[in-house]
């Protein structure tokens, strides 16, 4: 039998919708410390929903919180692959929201993390380096 995620085990009536998730995230932002696991979970769920809905501005805000949580909780391992992947997502969201300088800054951190956490010939490491080069070219072109 295939492994089923918890989401597939929920009935439609018990699956949280975007409004419920947004309310949960809002309440947890008010009630929870920025680095609490409850808030991290709410931000992560909301990030996925906002991405699926195409609301990139809201997704970017959630992703910022996720990266901040991971940066703090993984501080002993600053090149952790999960942090690098979330930074990659955040860089893409910044770029999609036309904030190229923020995208470049985050992608530099991401590429540095991938250089440590991925083997030299790894596909993700190469993609990260290529994305960084692309963002640098975009930044350079904006100054011309």
C-alpha positions as CSV (number, residue, x, y, z in Angstrom):
1,X,0.0,0.0,0.0
2,X,1.3,3.5,-0.7
3,X,2.1,5.8,2.2
4,X,-0.6,8.4,2.7
5,X,0.0,11.8,4.0
6,X,-2.2,13.1,6.9
7,X,-4.0,15.4,4.4
8,X,-5.3,12.5,2.4
9,X,-6.7,10.9,5.5
10,X,-8.8,14.0,6.3
11,X,-12.3,14.2,5.1
12,X,-13.4,17.3,3.2
13,X,-15.3,18.4,6.2
14,X,-12.3,18.1,8.5
15,X,-9.7,19.6,6.1
16,X,-8.9,23.2,7.1
17,X,-9.7,25.8,4.4
18,X,-7.7,28.9,3.6
19,X,-9.8,31.1,5.9
20,X,-9.3,28.7,8.9
21,X,-5.6,28.5,8.2
22,X,-5.3,32.2,7.9
23,X,-7.2,32.8,11.1
24,X,-5.0,30.2,12.9
25,X,-1.9,31.9,11.6
26,X,-3.1,35.3,12.6
27,X,-4.0,34.1,16.1
28,X,-0.6,32.4,16.5
29,X,1.2,35.5,15.3
30,X,-0.5,37.4,18.1
31,X,-0.3,34.8,20.8
32,X,3.0,32.9,20.1
33,X,6.6,33.9,20.2
34,X,8.1,34.3,16.7
35,X,10.2,31.2,17.3
36,X,7.5,28.9,18.6
37,X,6.9,25.6,16.8
38,X,3.1,26.2,16.8
39,X,3.6,29.5,14.9
40,X,6.1,27.8,12.5
41,X,3.6,25.1,11.7
42,X,0.8,27.7,11.1
43,X,3.1,29.8,8.8
44,X,4.2,26.7,6.9
45,X,0.6,25.6,6.3
46,X,-0.4,29.1,5.3
47,X,2.6,29.4,3.0
48,X,1.4,26.3,1.0
49,X,-2.1,27.6,0.8
50,X,-1.0,31.1,-0.4
51,X,1.3,29.5,-3.0
52,X,-1.5,27.3,-4.3
53,X,-3.9,30.3,-4.5
54,X,-1.3,32.4,-6.3
55,X,-1.1,35.0,-3.5
56,X,2.6,35.6,-3.7
57,X,2.7,38.6,-1.4
58,X,1.1,36.7,1.5
59,X,3.2,33.6,0.7
60,X,6.3,35.8,0.9
61,X,5.3,37.1,4.3
62,X,4.7,33.5,5.6
63,X,8.0,32.3,4.1
64,X,9.9,35.1,5.8
65,X,8.6,33.8,9.1
66,X,9.5,30.3,8.2
67,X,13.0,31.3,7.3
68,X,13.4,33.3,10.5
69,X,12.3,30.4,12.6
70,X,14.6,28.0,10.8
71,X,17.5,30.4,11.0
72,X,17.1,30.6,14.8
73,X,16.4,27.0,15.5
74,X,19.1,25.7,13.2
75,X,21.7,28.3,14.2
76,X,24.2,25.5,15.2
77,X,23.9,24.2,11.6
78,X,23.6,27.4,9.4
79,X,24.0,25.4,6.2
80,X,21.2,23.0,6.9
81,X,19.5,21.8,3.7
82,X,16.0,22.6,4.9
83,X,17.0,26.2,5.6
84,X,18.7,26.4,2.2
85,X,15.5,25.2,0.5
86,X,13.3,27.7,2.3
87,X,15.7,30.5,1.4
88,X,15.5,29.4,-2.2
89,X,11.7,29.7,-2.0
90,X,11.9,33.1,-0.3
91,X,14.3,34.3,-3.0
92,X,11.9,33.3,-5.7
93,X,9.1,34.9,-3.9
94,X,11.0,38.2,-3.5
95,X,11.8,38.1,-7.2
96,X,8.2,37.4,-8.1
97,X,7.2,40.4,-6.0
98,X,9.8,42.5,-7.9
99,X,12.1,42.9,-4.9
100,X,15.2,41.9,-6.7
101,X,17.7,43.2,-4.1
102,X,16.0,41.1,-1.4
103,X,15.9,38.1,-3.8
104,X,19.7,38.5,-4.4
105,X,20.5,38.8,-0.7
106,X,18.6,35.7,0.2
107,X,19.8,33.7,-2.8
108,X,23.4,34.5,-1.8
109,X,22.7,32.9,1.6
110,X,21.0,30.0,0.0
111,X,23.8,29.3,-2.5
112,X,26.3,29.4,0.3
113,X,24.3,26.9,2.3
114,X,23.9,24.6,-0.7
115,X,27.7,24.8,-1.4
116,X,28.2,23.2,2.1
117,X,25.2,20.9,2.3
118,X,25.2,19.5,-1.3
119,X,27.9,17.5,-3.2
120,X,29.8,19.5,-5.7
121,X,28.0,18.0,-8.7
122,X,24.5,18.0,-7.1
123,X,21.7,19.2,-9.3
124,X,20.3,21.5,-6.6
125,X,23.7,23.1,-5.9
126,X,24.1,23.8,-9.6
127,X,20.5,25.2,-9.9
128,X,21.2,27.4,-6.9
129,X,24.4,28.8,-8.4
130,X,22.6,29.4,-11.7
131,X,19.7,31.2,-10.0
132,X,22.2,33.3,-8.1
133,X,24.0,34.3,-11.3
134,X,20.6,35.1,-12.9
135,X,19.6,37.4,-10.0
136,X,23.0,39.1,-10.1
137,X,22.5,39.8,-13.8
138,X,19.0,41.1,-13.2
139,X,20.4,43.4,-10.4
140,X,23.3,44.6,-12.6
141,X,20.8,45.3,-15.5
142,X,18.6,47.4,-13.2
143,X,21.6,49.7,-12.4
144,X,22.3,50.4,-16.1
